[in-house]
Amino acid sequence: MFPALQTELKQQTLPDPYEDFMYHHLQYYGYFKDSLMLTSPLLKSRQLLHDDLGEVNSRLREPRDLFAFFSSSGPLQAPRWPIECEVIKENIHHIEWVPPQPEYFYQPTGNEKVPEIVGEEKGTVVYQLDSVPTEDSYFTSSRVGGKRGIIKELAVTLQGPEDNTLLFESRFESGNLQKAVRVNTYEYELTLRTDLYTNKHAQWFYFRVQNTRKDVTYRFTIVNLLKPKSLYTIGMKPLMYSQLDASTHSVGWRREGNEIRYYRNNTDDGQQPFYCLTWTIQFPHDQDTCFFAHFYPYTYTDLQCFLLSAANSPVQSQFCKLRTLCRSLAGNTVYLLTITNPARTPQEAAAKKAVVLTARVHPGESNGSWIMKGFLDFILSNSPDAQLLRDIFVFKVVPMLNPDGVIVGNYRCSLAGRDLNRHYKTILKESFPCIWHTRNMIKRLLEEREVLLYCDFHGHSRKSNIFLYGCNNKDRKFWLHERVFPLMLSKNAPDKFSFHSCNFKVQKCKEGTGRVVMWRMGILNSYTMESTFGGSTLGNKRDTHFTPEDLKSLGYHVCDTLLDFCDPDRSKFMQCLAELKELLQQEIHKKFKELGQDMDLEGSWSDISLSDIESSTSGSDSSLSDGLPRHLLNTAHELNQKKKMYKKKKRKPLQSRKQRNKQYQKSNLMQESKLTEDAPEGAGFASTLQKQPAFFKNSENTSSSMMKNEKPRLNELNGRDNGTSLGPSKMTTLILTKNKERMQREKPGFTVSCSPKRNTNPSQEPAPDTKPNWPRNRYPATKGGRTTAVAAKMAAGKPVLEQTGATAHASPPASEMYPLLLKGKFSHPSFSLAILHLLPFLKSPAPSQQTTLLGRSG
């Protein structure tokens, strides 16, 4: 016990009355019978561990949400299904078994039968799923057990013991079969279900048949596969599992099938082409239950059983911490394992590098789970190499990135209807939670320590062996370093791993994949491990199928290669680096030879871009499952339609103020010409405008701000806002009033005399003795007399203004404009515009005329 803790206990004299009362009260009802430590207020925390004797242990209890997912006595977490999916209540379980002999590829003879596709028009439908979510729908909710209600029996009803119709079923975890049509006594056409909420990716199959007959040749033909190339063309066999063999002889999955052929479906419906896989089989027993699969299944329940054993192990739980990374769209748990030995000091813990491993982002690639299982079996063991790896590394492992797709039997997509391995750059946390949280976890990990290696385990449907996709390093300091780990792995597993199949080119269409995103985040050794669905073409395993043990052994070789890669003795690393340079030099010479060129590369060959040497990867087309998730496509489509509807064509902006002024002047002149043609009585005025265009030019240059306000003034003059026209006296009053206001704004030192109170009645005349204070020399002269000349031409058709020195005086004919104004001869906007500019320069009328025209001054 700690001395400080003993001192505190000795200092305690009286217990808290309330605590003492509650303790005795709860003890009366059966609580705390065996513990005497709760009487101490010091030990109120539930995080401190103590033994049966009540002595305090220095360790803290593990947080429950990080570790205690499983209980040794409780059941596993049941998978959650979309509410459209029907699920049978039976639990499907298969034993693991290693074939005693190698399982060789089927050797095509060229005489394999190509059956004609009959379809349900000439055949009999013996199995068909009722409710299958299509590309027109999207995921909404999930529940344990899937669809509510009574589960229907989809298989046909047997008519008696002599009825030899096969009974099909696929409504179980990872199952995939949509329809079965009986076209002959022992011949069936099968249709696979595409990934949920899509019309693509029909490749993975896993279904059950019952009511079998022994020593009879059956033929199965899958009619809607989507890939034009497949390993079935070179002899890969389907997998079969017999429950009678498993229960009596402990025989599990095995490769079976003859007359295997992969070919294009001739029935063309105008859409994407389909391909067929056909094979024949003889069942080993009568009345047996058998399963067929594309590859060895590894379900979400299988993963949970493995994690349960690790969590309940008193040894493994010390260095393997299990927690929830996130929840999937359907609410299934995405698990994260942190594997490392406890460090003795904080400095030792901080010095550890990290390794990140993930699998099953593509749910139909179950070979990734078998490699992951082999890795976990070794790293959690008590092997000295495993202990050393746990001492020097922190392993972050996500064993199943896409549990929803694994549960429903998808081949490539999640319930969002999209390929998760194209969305590692996503910001849609709710649509792609597994990928978003994985990337975020690695981002936080990079902030606290170096990540030495990232590897995502996949399966490949067109190439043999196991190989890696990496990323060419652009830093010349680490040139070719990303290829050292794959080369070492090929030396440790020469009969399974092919270095020549590896590719390190970063394609633009693969920018959203895990390896490229993690590489751009700063992880130099970022890989995608591709494992074939078929087998090996190397060494002792040539032309044989891979078994689960072969794939699990590769997980061990990954650990072994990590030790070689990080060996303090760098001789292995440098040897591999020298070998890589030699291989690259040979590849460059080969490329130039193919091009018919002979070039001396000494001293400059290392400057050639590695991406130019390598060909593109043969992975799947990323465009098939790229884009927004299914539930956002309709929203995006509606927004695009609204955007197109309200989108207006943008006018081409003018380049300068000079161009804008020139265009305004041109349009103004065209408008005046048009008005002149429409109004014959204004012919004299129009001719004047044509002869004197300098007026408009001068007006724009000297008073641009005034021109901007002409339209509202004209509206006021003509009464256009309210649909009425002003009378002559009102119009004249408004003109002069506006002119005075303008002069007050432009000449702050000048005041216009007016009466203190405006008369609201324009018809009322002033007193006879009232004289307006209107001096003759109140207006300044204009420069050059240009404006006065225009005014004279407009009023009398000849010059009426004379310039003497610096002052211009108005001549009497200017007053002749007022009768014309009163008669409405020049009521159109052009004349009113001219009046507003020219009235300050006109001579004031006689007092009698002023009284008649204005009523009152001001």
N, C-alpha and C positions, 0 to 999 in steps of 0.2 A: 504494500500500500504506500502511496505517496506521502512523505512527511507533512507537506502542507495540508493535505486532506485530513491526516490524523490530528493536526493542531486545531483545525476548524471543528472537528467532531468533539474534541475535548472542551472547546470553548462553549459548546451548546449546553445550556442548563435547563431551560424550561421549553417544552414543545408548544407550538402554536395551538391555542384552544380549539380553533375551528378545525385545523388539520387533525387534531387528536380525536375530535368528535366524529368527523367523517370517516376516519380510519376504523374506529370501533363500530360505527354504523354499517359500513360496508362489510366488515369482518363478520358481523352478525348474519349477513345474508350469504356468506360463503366465500367472500373475496379475500385475497391476501392471507390465506391460511398458512402458506409456507414462506412468506416473506416478512421479515422484520425491518426492512430497510426503509419502508415508506414513512415511518415515523419521523425520519430525518427530513427537514425542509430542504436540506442540501441536495437531496437526490430526487427532486421532483421531475427531472428530465427523463424522458423515456428513451433517449438515445444512448445513455450509458449502459453498458452490458455488465451484469453481475452473475456470479455462479450461484449454485444452490445454497451455499453457506452464507450468502449475502455479502460477500466481499466484492468491492468495486473493481471492475476490469478497466484498464486504461483505453480500450478500443471503443470506438463509436459504432453504433448499429448501422448497417447498410440502409440507405434510403430505400423505401419499399418500391417506389416507382422506377428505380433503376434495376431492380434485380428480381423481385418476387413476382414474376408472371405466373409461374406454374406452382402447383401444389402436388406433392407426391400422391395425395389421396383424391384430389379433385380432377375433373375431366379437362381435356384440352379445350381451347377456345374454338368453338364451332365456326366454320367458314361462313361468311356473309355473301349472299348471291343477289344479283339484280332481281327485282320483284317480278320480272317477266319470265324468269327461268324456273321450270319445273325440276325438282330434284327428288330422286328416289331415296328411301330411308336406309337402304343397305350400305354398310361400310365395306368398301373395296380395299383389300390389302393383298400385296404380293410379297412373296419371299425373295430374298436375294440368293443367287446361285451362280456359280462359276462353271461354264461348260468345261468338261474334262478335255475336250479336243478343240483345236482351232476351228472356227466356223468360217469356211471359205466363201468367197463370192460365187454367185451363180454365173456360169459360163454360157453366154448366149450362143445359140446355134444358128440363128437367122431364120428358123422355121417356126418361131413362136406364133401362135394364132393371134390375129387381131380381131376381136369380136365386134360385131356390128352393134351400135348403140340402139337399143329398142325403145327405152323409155316407158313411162307409165301408161302410154296409150295402148301398147300391145302387151305390157306386163301387168303384174299385180303388186300394188303397194302393200308391203308387209310391215313397214315401220315409217313413221313420219312425225317430226316434231310439229306441234300445233302452233305455239307462239314463239317465234324467233325474231328478236329485235333486228331490224334492217337499218340501212343507211339513212332512211327517212326519219328515224327516231333517235333519241339520245338517252343516256343514263339519267335516271331521276332519283331513285332510292333503292335501298337494299334491305334484306332481312335474313336472319338465319333460316335456312331451309328454302329460300327462294319464294316462289309463288305460293300464295295462300290457297287453301282449299284442298280438296281431295285430289291426289295424284292419279291421273288416268293411266290405264294400261294401254300403251301405244302399240305393242306387238299384237299380231293377229291371234285369235283364239284357235287353239288346235282342235280339230274335229274328232280326234281319237288317238289311240297309241300308234296307229299306222301313219298318221300325218307326220311327214318328215320336213315340214316347213321350219326354217331356222327362225328363232326368236331373237330379235336385235334389241339392244339397249345402249344408251350413251348418256343418260341423265345422271351422271355421277361426276365426282371431282376430276377435272381435266379431260373429261370425255368429249368426243366430237364425232357425231354422225347425225345428219339431218334426215336422210331418207334412204330407204332400202326398197328396191323393186325386184321382185322375182320374175325373171324372164325365161327361165327353164326350170326343170326339176331341181337341179343342183347348181344353178347359175344365178348370180345376183348382181345388180347394178347399184352402186352406192354413191350417194351425194353427200359431200361434206358441208358442214355449216361454216360460212365465212366468219371472220372475227366479228364479234358483236358490234352493232351500230356501224358496220362497213359492208362493202360488197367485195372485199379483197382478202387476200392471204388465206386461201384454202390449201393448206399443205399438211398440217398436223392432223393425224387421225388416231383415235383410241376408242374402241367400242367392244361390246360383249355380244357373244352369240351363245345360244342354248339349243337343246334338242338336236345334238349332232348325231351323225351316223358314221360308224367306223368303216374303213376300207372303201370309201366312196370319194371320188374326186370332185371337189367343189371348185367353182371359179368365182372369184370376186373381181369386179372392175369398178374402180373409182373414176367417175366421169367428169369431175369439175376441178381438177388441179390447175394451178395458174402459172407455174414456172415452166418455161420452154426447155430448160435443161435440168437434169436430175441425176443423182448417183444411181438411180434404178437402171439407167441405161448401160451402166458398166457392171451390173450384177449385184447391187445391194438387195438384200432380202428383207421382207417385212418381219416383224417380231410376233410370235405367238406364245400364249401362256395357257396351260391346261390346269384347271383346278384339281382334277383327279391325279395328275402327275405330281402336282405340288404337295398334295396331302399324303399320297402313298409313297412317292419316290423322292420327295424334296427336290424336284426339278422345277426350275423357274422359267423365266423368259428365254426363248431360243429362236434362232433364225430359221425360218421355214419358208417354203414356196418354190414352185417350179413354173416353167413357161412364163417367166417374168418379162414384161414388155412395157415400155413407157413411150407413148405416141400421142400425136395430136388428134383431138376430137374433131371429126369431120362435120358435125352438126354446127352450122354457123347461124347464130341468132342476131347477127349484126353488132354484137358487143365484143368484149375482149375474148380472145381465143381460149379455149379450154384444152387441157391435156388429160390423158387417161393413163392409169396404172392398172394393169391386169396381172393376176397370178392364180395359180391353182394350188390346192392344199388338200391333204388327207388328214382327217382328225384321228387322234390315237385311240379314242374311246367312244362308245355309244353313250348317248344321254349325258354328255359332258358339258361343262361350262367353260368356254374358252374366250380369250381376249386377243385382239389384234392391235398393234400400235406402230407408229412411225419410228419411235425410238423408246428406250427404256423410260417409263414414266417416273417422275419424281414430283409428288404433289405438295401442296401447302401443309397438309396433315403430316406427311412424311417429315417435313422440316420441323414442325412443332414437336414431333416425337423425339427427334434428335436433340433439339434444344432443351426439352424436358429432362433428358438424361444428363445433359451437361449442367443444367441448373441444380439438379438434385445430387450431383456428385460432390462430396465434401472436399475432394482434392481439386477438381477442375474449377469449381466455383471460386477458388482463391485467386486465380489469375485470369478468369474469363468472366467479365461482367456483361450482363445482358440488359438492354433497355429498349424502349420503343423509340425508333427514329421518328416515325410519324404514323398516321393512319391513311390508308388508301382511300380512293373515291368511295368504295363500298364500305369502308370502315374496318377493313382488315388491318392487322398490325404489321408494320414493316419493322423488322428487328434489326438492331445494331449490336454487334459484339465488339467489345474492347478486350484484347488479349495481350497481356504483358505481365511479367513478374514484378512484384512490388520492389521498388528501388530502396536502397538503404539510406540515401541522402537526397535532398532536393536537387543538388547539382547533377547527380547521376540520373535522376528522372528527366531533368531538362535536356540532358545530352542525348537522349534516345531519339533516333529517327523513326519516322512513321512509314508504314506500308498499308495501302488501301486496296481492298479486294471486294469486288461486287459480282453478282451473277443474276441471271433470269430477268434481265430487262425485257428480253423477248421470251414470252412464256412457253412457246413451243420448242425452245431449244433446251431441252432437259439435260443434255450432255454437260451444260455449264454447271448444273447442280451437282452432278456426279464428280466433276473435278473439284468443286468447292467442298464436297463432303470428304474427299481424300485429303485435301489440305487441312480441314478442321480436325480430322482424325489424327493427323500427325502432329499438328501444332499443339493440340491439347493432351498429347501423350506424355509419358515420363521419359522419353528418349533424351539422351544427352544433347543431341543436336537441337531438339525442340526446346529444351531448357535454355540453351545458348541463344537461340533466336528470340525467345521471350525476354532474355536479359538485355539484348541490345536493340530491340525494336518494340514499337507500339503498333499492334495490328488493329486496324479498323475494318470490320468485315460486315457487309450487307449481303446476306446469303440469298435473299429473294426480293428484288426491286419491284416486281410487278405481281404481287400475290393475286390481285383480281383477275388478271389474264390467265394465270395458272389455274385458278379455281374453275373458271368457266370454259376452259379448253381453247383459248385463243392461240394463234400461232405467233403473232407479232405485236399486237396492239394492246393498249389498256382499255378501260371502259370509256375513256374519252374518245375512242375511235382513232387514236393516233399512235404512231411509233414513238415510244418514249426516248429511244436512242437518237432522235433527231431534235430533241427539245431541251438539251442540257443548258441552253442559254435562256430558257424561258423566264418570264417574270410572272407567269400565271400560276401562283402558288396553289390556288384552290383547284385548278384543272389538272395540274401535274405535281401533286404533293410529294410523291416519292422522289422524283428527280430534283425538285427544288430543294428539298431538305438534304438530300445527299450532297449536292453541290455546296450548299451552305455549310454543312458539316466539314467538308474538305477545306473550304475557305477559312473557317475558324482554326482548323488544324494547322494550316500553313502559317497562320499568324503566331503560333506558339512553338512550332518545331519544323524541321525540314521533312518533307515527304519524299522518300527515296524512290518509291515505285507506286504506280497505280495500274491496276489490271482489271479488266472487265471480261468475264467468261461468257463466251457465245458458242453457237453451233453453226456449221456451214453445210449447205445442202448440195453443193456442186463440186467441191474439191475434197480430195482425200487428205489424210494425215492431220496433224495439229500444227498450227503456225500462229504467228503474231502479226498484227498491224501496229506500226508505231508512227512516230513523227520525226522527220529529218530535222536535226538541230542546225540552226543558222549561225550559232556562235562557233567561230573557228577554234576557240580554245577547247571546246568539247566535241570536236568533229569526230563523227562515227561512234561516239560513246553510247548513243541510244541503241546501237546494234550489238553491243557486247553481251548484254543479258540474253537475247535470243540465241546468239551463237553458243553461249555456255549451256543453255537449255538443250540445244540440239546435240551437244556432246554428251550430256547426262542422260538423254532419252533418244538415242539414235534410231530406234526402230519405231518411234511414234511421232517425233517432232521433226519437221522439215524446215531448215533455215532458208532454203532456196524458195520456199513458198511465201516467205515473209515479205511484207511490203511496207515502205516507210514514207510513201508519198501522201501529202496532205491535200486532198481534193476539196474544192469549194463546196460540193454537195454534201461533204461530211463535216462541215463546220459545227454542226449541232450535236455531234456524237460525243460520248463521254471522254474518249481518249484525246480528241482535239481540244475540247474545252479545258480539260485538266492540264494539258500541255501548255496552253496559252495562259493558264493561271500560274505556271512556273514549275510544273513537275516534268523534269527532263525525260525520265523513263516512264512514259505513259503509253499503255498498250491495250489493245483488244485481242484476247486470245480466242482463236477460232478452232473449234474441234469438229471434225467431220461427223456426219451421221452414219457414214459407212465404216471404213477401216483404213488400214495402212498399206502403203506401197513401198515400205522401207524394211530392210534387214530381214530378221526372222519372221516378222509379222506380215510380210508381203502377201497381198491378196486375201487377207483375213479381216473379219469384222472386229471392231472394237467391242469389248465387254465393259460393264461397269467397273470391273477391277482394273482394266487398262486405264480408264479415265481417272479413277481414284489414285492410281500410281503416279499419274502426271501431277496431281496435287502435291504428292510427296516430292517429286522432282523440282517443283517450284521452290519448295523450302530448301532443298539441297543446293539449288543454283543460287539462292540468295546468300547462302554462306560463302560460296565461291566468289560471288560478285563483291562481297564486302570483306573478303579476307585481307587482313593487314599486310600479308605478303602479296604484293601487287604483281607477281610474276605471271599468274594466270591471266590477269586483266590485260597486261601489256602484250602477252603472247596472242591473245584474241584480237587485240587492236591491230597488231602487225598483220595478222592473218586477214582481217577485214580490209586493210589497205591493199593487200595483194589481190583479194577477190574483186575488189572494186576496180582495180587497174585492169584485170582480165575482162571485166564486164564492159569497161569503156572501149577496150580494143575490139571486143566482139561487136559493139554497136557501130563503131567506125567501119569495121569490115563488112557489116550488113549494108551500110550505106555506100560501099565501094570506095572508101577513102582510106588512105594510109597516112597516119599522122604521128609524129614523134611527140609523146606526151611527157617526156622527162622534164621535171621541174614545174610543169604547169597543169598536170592532170588533176591535182587536188582542187583546182579552182573551178572545175566543171560542176554545175548544179546537179545535185543528186536526184532532184525531181525530174530532170530531163532524161535521166537514164532509165528510171523505173516506169513501168506501165501503171495504169490505173488499177485500183483494187477491183476485185470481182464481187464486191458485196451487193446487197440488194439496192434497188433504186429507191433513194430517199424521198423522191417526189410522190411516191404512192401513198405515203402516210404522213405527209408534212402538212403544216397549216394549223389553223385554229381547231380547238376541240369541237366535237359535233354539236354540243349544246350552244355554242356561240356562233355557228355558221349562219343560222337564220337571222340573228340580230345584226351580224355584220352585213348580210345581204340587204336587209331593210335600210340600214344606214347608208349604204352605197347608193341605193335607189333614190333616197331623199336627197343625197348630195348631188346626184346627176340632175334631179328635177329642179332644184333651186340654184344650180350653178349658172352664173351669167358669164357671157363672154366679156373678157376684159378688153377695153380699148387700148390701143397702143399708146403709151404715154409719150407726150412731146418731150423733146430733148432739151429745150431751153426756153427762157422767157421771151426771147426774140421771136421764136417760132409761134409761141402762143399769141403774142400781140399781132403778128402778121396774119394768122388764121382768123383772129377775131375781127380785124379790119376788113379782111376779104369777105367774110360772111356778112358783116354789117353793110358793106357796099352792095352785095348781092340782094340783101333784103330791101334796101332802099330802092334799088332798080325795079324790083318786083312790085313794090308798092306804087311806084310811079306809073308803071304800065297799067296797074289796076285802077288808078284814079286819074281820069282825063283832066279834071279841073285843076289839078296840081301840076300841069305840064311845065309851067314856068318855073315852079320851084324845083322840079326834078332836073330841068336843064341847068339850073343854077348849081345843083349838087354835082352834076356831071362835069361842069366847067371848073368847079372849085373843090376838088377832093382834099386840098390842103387843110381845110377846116377840120375834117375828121382826124387827119394825122396829127394836127396840132393839139386837138382836144385830147387824144390818147396820150400824147407825150407829156403834156403839162398837167393833166388832171385825171390820172388813171383811177384814183380812188373814187372820183366823182362818177366815172362811167360805170363803175360796178353797182352804183345805187340808182341808175336811171330807171330800170324797170319798175321798181316799187313806186317811184315818183310818178311814172306814167299811169300806173294803176290807180293812184290816188286822183290824178287829173281826170282820167276818163271814167272813173267810177266802176272799174271792171270787177272789183272784189265783190261788190254787192249787186252787180248786174244792172246798174243805173248809170245815167250820164249826167254830169253837172251842168248847170245853167251857165250862161256866159259870165255873169257877174261873179258867181261862185268860183268859176274856173280862174278868172283873172286874179281874184283875191288870193287864191291858193298859190298861184304862180309867184306873185310878189312876196307873199309871206314866206314861202320856201326860200326865195332868193335872199331875203333879209336874214333868215336863220343861217344860211350858208355863209353870208358875208360876216356874220358875227363869229362863226367858227374859224374862218380863215384869217380875219383881222381882229385879233384880241383887243387892240387899242382903239378900235372904232366902235361907236355906239350909234344906234338908230333911234331917233326920237319916236315915241309912240305914246299913246294915252295910257294912263295907269290902269285903266279898266277896259277890257275889250267889250265891244258892243256885240251882243249875240244876234241882233237883228240886222242882216246885211242891207235891208231896204231903207232903214232909217238914215236920214241925211244929217250931217253935222250942222252946228250953228253957223249962221252966215258970216260972222266975224272971225271964225276959226280959220287960221292959215297954217298949212303944213310947213314944218321946219325942214325944208328939202333943198339944201344949197346946190347950185348948179355944178360946182367944182368938187363934189364929194367923191367922185369915182376916179381912180387913177387911170392914166393913159395906158394903152396896150402897146406892146412892142411891135413896131413896124406897121401898126394900123391894120393888121391882117384880119382881125376879128371884126372891126368896124366896117371894113370893106365888104365882108360877107354879109353883114347885117344890112348894109345899104342895098346890096343886090337882092336880098330876100325881100326887102320892104318895097322898093320902087323900081327894081330892075336896073338901077344905075347907082354910081357912088354918091352917097349922101353925107359922108363924114369927111372932114378935112382935118389934117394933122398940122398943128402949129407948134413947133418946138417940142416940148415933152408932154403937151396936153392935147387930147382929142376931144372935140365937142360934137354933140349930135345935132344934125340939121333938122328943120321942121318936118320934112317928109316922113321921118320915122314915126310920127304920130298916126300916120295913115294906116299903120298896122293894126291899131286897136279896133276900128270898125270891122276890119276883116275878121279879127278874132271873135268879135261879138256875133258876127253873122255865121260863125262856125265854118268858115271857108278852109281853115287850116287846123282842124281838130284832130287830125291823125297824129300818131306818136312822133313821127319825124319832126314835124313842125314844133310840137310842144317841147321836144328835146332841144331844138335850136333856140326857142324862146328862153328856156331856163338859163342858157349860157350867155345870151346876148342882151337880155333886159338890163343888166347893170350898166351897159354902155349906151343905152338909149336916152334921149333927152326927156326930162319929165314933162308931162302935159300941163296945160294951163290949169289954174285953180278950179275953174268951172268944170273942165273936163275931168279933173281928178275927183271932184265930188260926185260926178255922175258915174264914173267908172268904179270907184272904190268904196263909195259910201262914206268911209272914215279912214283917216290915215292910220297906219300901223297894221 
